[in-house]
Amino acid sequence: MIRSVVRGSGAALPRRIMKNADFEGMVETSDEWIVQRTGIRQRHVAADDETTASLGEAAARAALESAGLTAADIDLIVLATSTPNNTFPATAVEIQNRLGMHHGFAFDMQAVCSGFVYAVATADLYIRGGLARRVLVIGSETFSRILDWNDRSTCVLFGDGAGALVLEAGEGAGSITDRGVLAASLRSDGTHKDKLFVDGGPSTTGTVGHLRMEGREVFKHAVGMITDVIEATFSQAGITAADLDWFVPHQANKRIIDASAKKLGIAEQKVVVTVDLHGNTSAASVPLALSVAVADGRIKKGDLVLLEAMGGGFTWGAVLVRW
């Protein structure tokens, strides 16, 4: 059978690093307060000349270089983002043009923090369906553009950045030992919309708006939803937590990551954590964490890796990949 095999990965971060102490003169908070509640110590914030498209392009180029490929080898670009450069066209098309790619097709995917997981699952379907052989999957965000910098409950949580994977069609035997995407489970439930949303949009207010969140409500639902979708993915693949080499969760909150891993029985040493370095970068969160673990040698060819995310909507999902 056809499998979607990871050929390369890459990442890009804005130049500016904003540490927790930098917020102390802006809102009523402290480094200790932020670290204790979230695990975040710093985040990257985009300058005026750094956008979702430019960061996505840089991550894409890094992933292509890692794969030993060029844009000419790519058939499809799927960009996960909630902060596009324009309402339309899709920012994926702008990245396609920046890469000098004038063939194939490109589109954006909007599932907020779950966007990259959704995008990997979608790219896998295009590859297995024969509509693309090689797909560039990107998560790129500039959430600093939609933050209310006077709201201490949200402005300290988010950062900007981008990450990318190159997926390529490969042959597999149809077993758990195959390399590539092995299983995926996606969910959404719109009844939770008002718990995490942006209070603006073209069809409602005609403005961009700001991010709003009921933090306690999000936390209350997060662990249960994450556990549900991961167990469904384990069931599809016929594995247990003990079979995993690495767990790469959405980097939103260290307490949620720890609680989810504990409930699922995933050993602490198998969990990739970068929330302290990047904050919550929404759809860029999982590929940024992946890029760190690949670069430092933790994730290696043949490793069984679980990706997971939850975002506004609510949306949530998991993808199991043999690296």
C-alpha positions in Angstrom: 0.0 0.0 0.0 1.0 3.7 -0.4 2.3 5.4 2.7 3.1 9.1 3.2 6.7 9.0 4.3 8.5 12.0 6.0 11.4 13.1 3.8 12.5 16.3 5.6 11.6 18.8 8.2 12.4 22.4 8.9 11.5 25.5 11.0 11.8 29.2 11.2 11.4 31.7 14.1 11.2 35.5 14.2 14.4 37.3 15.3 13.0 38.9 18.4 12.8 36.9 21.6 10.4 38.2 24.3 11.0 36.8 27.8 8.5 36.7 30.6 10.2 39.6 32.4 9.4 41.8 29.4 5.7 41.7 30.3 6.2 42.9 33.8 6.0 46.5 32.8 3.1 45.9 30.4 0.5 43.9 32.4 0.2 42.7 36.0 2.2 39.5 35.8 5.7 38.0 36.6 8.1 35.4 35.3 7.2 33.2 38.3 3.5 33.5 37.6 3.8 32.6 33.9 6.2 29.7 34.5 4.2 28.2 37.3 0.9 28.2 35.3 2.1 27.5 31.8 5.8 26.4 31.7 6.5 29.2 29.2 9.8 31.2 29.7 10.0 33.0 26.3 8.5 33.3 22.9 9.4 34.7 19.5 7.5 37.8 18.2 7.4 38.8 14.5 8.7 42.1 13.4 6.9 44.2 10.8 8.8 42.6 8.0 8.2 39.0 9.3 4.8 37.5 8.3 3.0 34.2 8.2 4.1 33.9 4.5 7.8 34.8 5.1 8.1 32.5 8.1 6.3 29.7 6.2 8.6 30.2 3.2 11.7 29.9 5.4 10.5 26.8 7.2 9.5 25.3 3.8 13.0 26.0 2.4 14.6 24.4 5.4 12.4 21.3 5.0 13.2 21.0 1.3 16.9 21.3 2.0 16.6 18.6 4.7 14.8 16.4 2.1 17.3 17.0 -0.6 14.6 18.4 -2.8 13.5 21.6 -4.5 10.1 23.3 -5.0 10.1 21.7 -8.5 9.7 18.3 -6.8 6.5 19.4 -4.8 3.0 18.8 -6.1 1.0 20.3 -3.3 1.4 22.8 -0.4 -1.0 22.6 2.5 -0.5 25.5 5.0 -2.1 25.3 8.4 -2.7 28.8 9.8 -5.2 31.0 11.6 -3.3 34.2 10.8 -3.1 34.5 7.0 -1.4 37.4 5.3 -4.7 38.3 3.6 -8.3 37.2 3.9 -7.7 35.9 0.5 -5.9 34.5 -1.5 -4.7 31.6 0.6 -1.3 32.3 2.1 -0.2 28.9 0.8 -0.4 30.4 -2.7 1.8 33.3 -1.7 4.4 30.8 -0.3 4.1 28.8 -3.5 5.0 31.9 -5.4 7.9 32.8 -3.0 9.3 29.4 -3.6 9.2 29.9 -7.4 6.7 27.1 -7.7 4.3 27.6 -10.6 2.8 24.2 -11.0 0.7 22.0 -8.7 -1.7 23.5 -6.2 -1.8 25.1 -2.7 -4.4 25.9 -0.1 -4.8 26.9 3.5 -6.3 24.8 6.3 -8.0 26.5 9.3 -8.3 24.3 12.4 -6.5 26.7 14.8 -4.0 24.9 17.0 -5.0 21.5 15.5 -4.3 22.8 12.0 -1.0 21.1 11.4 -2.3 17.7 12.6 -5.3 18.2 10.3 -3.0 19.2 7.5 -0.8 16.1 7.8 -3.9 13.9 7.8 -5.2 15.7 4.7 -1.9 15.5 2.9 -1.8 11.8 3.6 -5.2 11.4 1.9 -4.0 13.3 -1.2 -0.9 11.1 -1.5 -2.8 7.8 -0.9 -5.5 9.0 -3.3 -2.9 9.6 -6.0 -3.5 13.3 -6.4 0.0 14.2 -5.2 3.3 12.4 -4.8 5.2 14.9 -2.7 3.5 17.4 -0.3 4.9 20.3 1.6 2.9 20.6 4.9 3.5 23.8 6.7 2.3 25.3 10.0 2.9 29.1 10.2 1.5 31.7 12.6 1.9 35.3 13.7 -0.5 35.2 16.7 1.1 38.4 18.0 -0.9 40.2 15.4 -4.3 39.2 17.0 -3.4 39.5 20.7 -4.8 42.0 23.1 -1.6 43.1 24.8 -3.5 44.5 27.7 -5.0 41.0 28.5 -2.5 39.3 30.8 -4.5 36.0 30.6 -3.7 35.6 26.8 -0.9 37.9 25.7 1.8 36.0 27.7 0.8 32.6 26.2 1.4 33.0 22.4 4.3 33.3 20.1 5.1 33.3 16.4 6.9 30.8 14.2 6.7 28.2 11.5 7.5 24.5 10.9 7.3 22.2 7.9 7.5 18.6 6.7 7.9 17.1 3.3 5.8 14.0 2.8 6.5 11.6 -0.1 4.6 8.6 -1.4 6.3 5.4 -0.5 5.5 1.7 -0.6 4.5 -0.1 2.6 3.3 -3.6 3.5 0.3 -2.3 5.4 1.8 -3.1 8.8 2.8 -1.0 11.9 6.4 -1.4 10.8 5.9 0.7 7.7 7.5 4.1 7.5 5.1 7.0 7.1 1.6 8.1 8.4 0.0 5.0 10.0 -3.2 6.3 11.6 -5.1 9.5 12.3 -8.1 10.6 14.2 -9.7 14.0 14.0 -12.5 15.6 15.9 -14.4 18.9 16.4 -17.3 20.3 18.4 -18.6 23.7 17.7 -20.6 24.0 20.9 -17.3 25.1 22.5 -16.7 28.0 20.1 -17.0 30.8 22.7 -14.4 29.3 24.9 -11.5 30.1 22.5 -12.1 32.5 19.6 -11.2 35.7 17.9 -13.8 38.5 18.3 -13.7 39.7 14.7 -14.0 38.6 11.1 -14.9 39.8 7.6 -18.5 38.6 7.8 -19.3 39.8 11.3 -17.3 42.9 12.4 -15.3 43.7 9.3 -12.2 43.7 11.5 -9.4 41.3 12.4 -10.3 41.2 16.1 -8.5 39.9 19.1 -8.0 36.4 20.6 -10.3 35.7 23.6 -10.1 32.7 25.8 -11.8 31.1 28.9 -8.6 29.5 30.2 -10.2 27.4 32.9 -12.8 26.0 30.5 -10.1 25.1 27.9 -8.0 23.4 30.5 -11.0 21.5 31.9 -11.8 20.0 28.5 -8.3 19.6 27.1 -7.0 16.5 28.8 -10.2 14.4 28.3 -10.4 15.3 24.6 -6.7 14.7 23.9 -6.9 11.3 25.6 -10.0 10.3 23.6 -8.5 11.1 20.2 -5.1 9.5 21.1 -6.8 6.3 22.3 -8.8 6.2 19.0 -5.5 6.4 17.1 -3.9 3.7 19.2 -6.9 1.5 18.5 -6.6 2.1 14.7 -2.9 1.2 14.7 -3.2 -1.7 17.2 -0.6 -0.3 19.6 -0.4 1.0 23.1 1.5 3.9 24.7 4.4 1.6 25.5 5.0 1.1 21.8 5.7 4.8 21.2 9.2 6.2 20.9 8.1 9.9 21.0 5.1 11.9 21.9 5.0 15.4 20.3 2.0 17.3 21.7 0.7 20.7 21.0 2.8 23.1 23.0 0.1 25.2 24.8 0.6 24.5 28.5 3.1 22.3 30.3 0.5 21.2 32.9 -1.8 20.0 30.1 1.1 18.1 28.4 2.1 16.5 31.7 -1.5 15.5 32.7 -2.2 14.1 29.2 0.9 12.0 29.2 0.3 10.7 32.7 -3.3 9.7 31.9 -2.2 7.9 28.7 0.7 6.2 30.4 3.3 7.8 28.2 6.7 8.0 30.0 7.9 11.5 30.7 11.2 10.9 28.9 9.3 10.2 25.6 7.5 13.6 25.6 9.0 16.4 23.5 8.5 19.7 25.3 9.4 23.1 23.7 6.6 25.3 25.2 9.3 26.9 27.4 11.1 28.2 24.3 8.3 29.1 21.9 5.1 29.5 23.9 1.9 28.5 22.1 2.5 29.0 18.4 -0.9 27.4 17.4 -0.5 25.5 14.1 3.2 26.0 14.1 3.5 24.4 17.5 3.8 20.7 16.6 6.2 21.1 13.6 8.4 23.5 15.6 8.7 20.8 18.4 9.4 18.2 15.8 12.1 20.2 14.2 13.9 20.6 17.6 13.7 16.9 18.4 14.9 16.0 14.9 17.8 18.5 15.0 19.0 17.4 18.4 19.0 13.7 17.4 16.1 12.5 19.5 13.8 11.6 16.7 15.5 9.2 14.3 14.5 7.1 11.2 12.3 4.3 12.2 11.0 5.9 15.4 7.2 5.7 16.2 6.0 9.3 16.8 2.6 10.5 17.9 1.5 14.0 17.1 -1.4 15.6 18.9 -3.1 19.0 19.1 -6.2 20.8 20.3 -7.5 24.2 19.3 -10.3 26.6 19.1 -13.6 25.3 17.9 -12.9 23.0 19.6 -10.9 21.0 17.2 -8.5 18.2 18.2 -6.7 15.3 16.6 -3.8 12.9 16.6 -1.6 11.4 13.9 0.8 8.4 14.3 3.9 8.4 12.1 6.8 6.0 11.7 9.7 8.4 11.0 
